[in-house]
Amino acid sequence: MTPMRALCTVILALVTLGFARVARADSDGYYCIGPRYLAYELALSHPRQAHVLYVVQLGGSHGIGQRATLELPLFQVHGMRCRSDAVELLGWDSLYTVRLGDSPQLSLAATVAPWAGRGTSRQPLADYPSANLGAWSEAARVGQPDSIPLAIQSSSHRFVLYFDVRPHPTQACRYKLSTRLVALDQSGRAVRSLTLFDGIGTMECGE
């Protein structure tokens, strides 16, 4: 292999790696709300760089209950939909369906959508909300703390997502983002919390 061809090969590999990271970048932190649970997925910010779905049970005596996990294939999420018995994650040409049973165990029921292989997503994106608790959240986009009340059916608790955005100590165009799920009692007192996202985001900076 000539030096020039070797150099081109290295550049192509680096560009491909860059595109792979971009493809996964927004597939991190999408969430949806079910009747008595919150489901969210993490990829880039997961400690093992794995793509994992989390399902947190809400309600009961403690407010925030068990958190079940399921490792997913690596794919770019475009939105999620929570049903009473399943979580659906929309990909470009795939629809992943995770069944929720009576036990904490989750099961991946389907991995291929009817429109797979046609080169585009055939499912209306509007049917799958793109709410995000990570670097693509509204709080991250504007660089300001935020809170979102969750419509969860519970007679004893209310649930809120709190977004804590702080400047990065050394980089002006980056920030630290931490998102917590908090259970409040009827008097508005926080009784339990769970950190869902803890990572780094990037803001648009002028030249």
Residue pairs with C-beta under 8 A, 6 or more apart in sequence:
1 9
21 44
23 76
24 43
24 44
24 74
24 76
25 44
25 135
26 76
26 77
26 136
27 41
27 43
27 44
27 51
27 75
27 76
27 77
28 41
28 42
28 43
28 44
28 45
28 134
28 135
28 136
29 40
29 41
29 42
29 45
29 132
29 133
29 134
29 135
29 136
29 137
29 179
29 197
30 40
30 41
30 77
30 79
30 80
30 89
30 130
30 131
30 132
30 133
31 38
31 39
31 40
31 41
31 80
31 131
31 132
31 133
31 196
32 38
32 39
32 40
32 80
32 81
32 82
32 87
32 129
32 131
33 39
33 82
33 150
33 151
33 152
34 82
34 83
34 84
34 87
34 100
35 84
35 152
35 153
36 57
36 58
36 59
36 152
36 153
36 154
37 55
37 56
37 57
37 58
37 82
37 100
38 55
38 56
38 58
38 150
38 152
38 159
38 181
39 53
39 54
39 55
39 56
39 80
39 82
39 87
39 98
40 53
40 54
40 56
40 80
40 133
40 196
40 197
41 51
41 52
41 53
41 54
41 72
41 77
41 80
41 89
42 51
42 52
42 54
42 134
42 197
43 49
43 50
43 51
43 52
43 74
44 199
45 134
45 197
45 198
45 199
46 52
50 71
51 71
51 72
51 73
51 74
51 75
52 69
52 70
52 71
52 72
53 69
53 70
53 71
53 72
53 87
53 89
53 98
53 106
54 67
54 68
54 69
54 196
55 67
55 68
55 69
55 70
55 87
55 98
55 100
55 106
56 64
56 65
56 66
56 67
56 181
56 194
57 64
57 65
57 66
57 67
57 68
58 64
58 65
58 150
58 152
58 154
58 157
58 159
58 183
59 65
59 152
59 153
59 154
59 156
59 157
61 156
62 183
62 191
62 192
63 154
63 156
63 157
63 159
63 183
63 184
63 185
63 191
63 192
64 159
64 181
64 183
64 192
64 193
64 194
66 104
67 194
68 104
68 105
68 106
69 106
70 98
70 106
70 107
70 108
72 89
72 96
72 108
73 96
73 111
75 91
75 92
75 94
75 96
76 91
76 92
77 89
77 90
77 91
78 90
78 91
78 92
78 121
78 125
78 128
78 130
79 89
79 90
79 125
79 127
79 128
79 129
79 130
80 87
80 88
80 89
80 90
80 128
80 129
80 130
80 131
81 87
81 88
81 90
81 127
81 128
81 129
82 88
85 99
85 100
86 97
86 98
86 99
86 100
86 109
87 97
87 98
87 100
88 95
88 96
88 97
88 98
88 128
89 95
89 96
89 97
89 98
90 121
90 123
90 125
90 128
91 113
91 121
92 120
92 121
93 113
93 115
93 116
93 117
93 118
93 119
93 120
93 121
94 111
94 112
94 113
94 116
95 110
95 112
95 113
95 123
96 108
96 110
96 111
97 108
97 109
97 110
98 106
98 107
98 108
98 109
99 106
99 107
99 108
99 109
100 106
101 107
113 121
113 122
113 123
114 122
115 121
115 122
115 123
133 161
133 163
133 179
133 196
133 197
134 140
134 177
134 179
134 197
134 199
134 201
135 177
135 199
135 200
135 201
135 202
137 146
137 163
137 177
137 179
138 146
139 145
139 146
139 163
139 165
139 177
139 179
140 163
140 165
140 175
140 177
140 201
143 165
143 175
143 203
144 165
145 162
145 163
145 164
145 165
146 162
146 163
146 165
147 160
147 161
147 162
147 163
148 160
148 161
148 163
149 158
149 159
149 160
150 159
150 160
150 161
152 158
152 159
156 185
156 186
157 183
157 184
157 185
157 186
157 191
158 183
158 184
158 186
158 188
159 181
159 182
159 183
159 184
160 181
160 182
160 184
161 179
161 180
161 181
161 182
161 196
162 179
162 180
162 182
163 177
163 178
163 179
164 176
164 177
164 178
164 179
164 180
165 175
165 176
165 177
165 201
166 175
166 176
166 177
166 178
167 175
167 176
168 174
168 175
168 176
168 200
172 205
173 202
173 203
173 204
173 205
174 200
174 201
174 202
174 203
175 200
175 201
175 202
175 203
176 199
176 200
176 201
177 197
177 198
177 199
177 200
177 201
178 195
178 197
178 198
179 195
179 196
179 197
179 198
180 193
180 194
180 195
180 196
181 193
181 194
181 195
181 196
182 190
182 192
182 193
183 190
183 191
183 192
183 193
184 190
184 191
185 191
